[in-house]
Amino acid sequence: MGRFVAEEIESKNTPHTHPMSIDACIAHAIHNDLDILEALPEIHDLPVEEMETYIEKYVCDVHQKMRQVIVEYGDGFVRSKDAAGLCATCLQQGISLPAHILLRMCQTIVQMSEIDARFILDTEDGKSLYYMKMQVA
């Protein structure tokens, strides 16, 4: 029993990395690349008290739609590092973002999917902190 506890404590204290999940990759792309003002020009006409809810729903919808498209049609594009193919597939499947924003997001998703990392926390200034294994050549 003591060995099990020691292994459990060690596993909690030793960062284990694994490829980032598709959800984490999409979230990272949304956070870094989605320009809300460009994607949602109608928010300029919304009352301030409605903006947060409107934007939050939009971001959740984009995340869910992108996840569905990637899982159903885009896995091959992610694996082959074909951001343009992934972008074209997303557009074809009805993700209605400006093409240049969607392409940037797809590039980020492809890049992030290659990284072995573990999410640690979001910092106070809104940045995400990850533990990553790297090899120096």
Secondary structure in CASP SS format (residue, H / E / C, confidence):
PFRMAT SS
TARGET T0000
AUTHOR 0000-0000-0000
METHOD secondary structure of the structure
MODEL  1
M C 1.00
G H 1.00
R H 1.00
F H 1.00
V H 1.00
A H 1.00
E H 1.00
E H 1.00
I H 1.00
E H 1.00
S H 1.00
K H 1.00
N H 1.00
T C 1.00
P C 1.00
H C 1.00
T C 1.00
H E 1.00
P E 1.00
M C 1.00
S C 1.00
I H 1.00
D H 1.00
A H 1.00
C H 1.00
I H 1.00
A H 1.00
H H 1.00
A H 1.00
I H 1.00
H H 1.00
N H 1.00
D H 1.00
L C 1.00
D C 1.00
I H 1.00
L H 1.00
E H 1.00
A H 1.00
L C 1.00
P H 1.00
E H 1.00
I H 1.00
H H 1.00
D H 1.00
L C 1.00
P C 1.00
V H 1.00
E H 1.00
E H 1.00
M H 1.00
E H 1.00
T H 1.00
Y H 1.00
I H 1.00
E H 1.00
K H 1.00
Y H 1.00
V H 1.00
C H 1.00
D H 1.00
V H 1.00
H H 1.00
Q H 1.00
K H 1.00
M H 1.00
R H 1.00
Q H 1.00
V H 1.00
I H 1.00
V H 1.00
E H 1.00
Y H 1.00
G H 1.00
D H 1.00
G H 1.00
F H 1.00
V H 1.00
R H 1.00
S C 1.00
K C 1.00
D C 1.00
A H 1.00
A H 1.00
G H 1.00
L H 1.00
C H 1.00
A H 1.00
T H 1.00
C H 1.00
L H 1.00
Q H 1.00
Q C 1.00
G C 1.00
I C 1.00
S C 1.00
L C 1.00
P C 1.00
A H 1.00
H H 1.00
I H 1.00
L H 1.00
L H 1.00
R H 1.00
M H 1.00
C H 1.00
Q H 1.00
T H 1.00
I H 1.00
V H 1.00
Q H 1.00
M H 1.00
S H 1.00
E C 1.00
I C 1.00
D E 1.00
A E 1.00
R E 1.00
F E 1.00
I E 1.00
L E 1.00
D E 1.00
T C 1.00
E C 1.00
D C 1.00
G C 1.00
K C 1.00
S E 1.00
L E 1.00
Y E 1.00
Y E 1.00
M E 1.00
K C 1.00
M C 1.00
Q C 1.00
V C 1.00
A C 1.00
END
